[in-house]
Amino acid sequence: MNKDPRSYAEAGVDIHKAESFVTRLKVSARRKGHERLWHASGGYASVYPVSENQGVAMTTDGVGTKLLLALEKNNFEGIGIDLVAMCANDLICVGAKPVAFLDYYATGALDDRVSDSLLSGIIKGCDLAGMLLVGGETAELPDLYDHGHFDLAGFAMGTVTRESLITGDGLAKGDILIGVASSGIHSNGLSLARKIIGADNPLRDDLLIPTHIYVAPVVRLFSEYPGTIKALAHITGGGWTNVTRPNDSLGYTIEDHLPVPPALAEIAGSVPAREMYRTFNMGMGLCLMAAPENVETILRVFDQSGFEARPVGEISSGKKAALTVKGAPGAEREFDL
Amino acid sequence: MNKDPRSYAEAGVDIHKAESFVTRLKVSARRKGHERLWHASGGYASVYPVSENQGVAMTTDGVGTKLLLALEKNNFEGIGIDLVAMCANDLICVGAKPVAFLDYYATGALDDRVSDSLLSGIIKGCDLAGMLLVGGETAELPDLYDHGHFDLAGFAMGTVTRESLITGDGLAKGDILIGVASSGIHSNGLSLARKIIGADNPLRDDLLIPTHIYVAPVVRLFSEYPGTIKALAHITGGGWTNVTRPNDSLGYTIEDHLPVPPALAEIAGSVPAREMYRTFNMGMGLCLMAAPENVETILRVFDQSGFEARPVGEISSGKKAALTVKGAPGAEREFDL
């Protein structure tokens, strides 16, 4: 492994292999029965219809190597929140209201202090996301995990009606992209970040800031102003490449920018701009898409929820399935993702 | 850790600690909103009502240290099936029809051969369980897992109507316990089994036999003969103590026995009988409970599905929340679990 990594691959994560396996998983799994699922935007969650008009959205995620940082800092509550956030923010991208969460917690040896702290974070996350913690599995696997190591996976379920399902089909040129501020690095790109922001760097603590959970304002918009949000992109693994997920027959442009969190700005000193935007959230944890006349309503609801949100770009006539990033801090020229 | 373990605790698994954490998790999590869930039998899955009459059952599980045996034998398809089985067999215990599955797969470094083989097993399992594989997360975590190591978690969703929900409330003295044969050790007790059945023991291969998936005959009974199955107990972690889960205000007696798989019979040579029945399935992977007049129908459906099933005991007037085991192979006298 490269000791001075400037990319995700050099940090030991083979995105190509991961995509290949995930792609094949999707292809194989789709062989049977997937025509029964509702088509939802961006693949953030699968939606299974339990009746003519009622769907159930499901997703699973982990917190990646943020775990190792939590172990290093002996601070676990935050990654409990992250675990819930990664799943809940995916569910809202298909129009679902998160309702139930389950966790899988596997460890070499149960440590009450660690597990209590994780659980406390998971419960806080569920409260923020409006979900019930309905179950979980605690596995003590003495020979699989090194002393003190553990892993976490989360599973979340949300409800969505056929008419509230977000498909991304209604997006059109001229629609506005609204960026919502991230809290920090969230839970992606930590393998690279941990190598660049070393143990002696005071910004290393910032890497543990819990991921924002965007459920409250989004669900309020779904219920009080249905139809105003045309699509959502949770900025997760792959950074801003997620922006094009809701509809890949359109071009996207971003030219305004939310503040880049200090830890990400520090990393940007060692990593090329395009790679930064392909890996990290760069200050935007969620991107909403809406017709121009609905932007004000959306901004007001986010403001009332205490989240910083602003128009950052639009759906343009640019290259299809690509996001053109203009005026990015630290970048000499515009680039496509 | 004890080199010659005769119990699960001596093999390094602290059931007491695990129960304490799980208990606290349940208590804390229940603080809010759990009155909204439907009350289902045995806690095998949580059931969330998405409408007046439609519920969604959810559960999560892993395959425990059976993973390490798969790594040792370089044989991964079977544990893909196990992963699905552990979840699907839980869903049917609340009366649900399994419909969707997601997997979480975390590894130090993606290995196409391993991941393809796991995926192939997961798809076979989903086919056997009548579930769609609707999603999953593949995480490459280079510093968390040792070379070649990985972990797996599964999440399953099933549908159940209010009237088909199994609560265990209808169970009564005189109801018959029907045992359905296991395929082998299934996915519980492997930490102990791996220590007793050593690398030079030919029975070590038997420990990798995939867990039976009991969905097909059970769902057929749900749909063609509704109401005939009063309750089900998936014999998972905790062995036959699971039999009392559907209703803890009753006493249970088992006096007939399915054949004990060879690997479990071998382990029984080193472990006291009561401990064996508190840890392993002892030949019975699923226990159904039914009124005497419905036993024949149930046995016929299992026989047609190729599963060995037979009446093994009954709900008795014995000690409440206890299972009395009579005539257990290798036990000198009856004992309570």
Interface residues (C-beta under 8 A of the other chain):
Chain A: M1 A11 G12 V13 D14 K17 A18 S20 F21 V22 R24 L25 S28 A29 K32 G33 H34 R36 L37 A45 S46 Y48 V50 S51 Q54 V56 M58 T59 T60 D61 G62 G64 T65 L67 L68 V99 A100 L102 D103 Y104 A106 A109 L110 D112 S115 D116 L119 I123 C126 D127 L132 L133 V134 G135 G136 E137 T138 A139 E140 L141 P142 D143 L144 D146 H149 D151 A153 F155 M157 T159 S191
Chain B: M1 A11 G12 V13 D14 K17 A18 S20 F21 V22 R24 L25 S28 A29 K32 G33 H34 R36 L37 A45 S46 Y48 V50 S51 Q54 V56 M58 T59 T60 D61 G62 G64 T65 L67 L68 V99 A100 L102 D103 Y104 A106 A109 L110 D112 S115 D116 L119 I123 C126 D127 L132 L133 V134 G135 G136 E137 T138 A139 E140 L141 P142 D143 L144 D146 H149 D151 A153 F155 M157 T159 S191
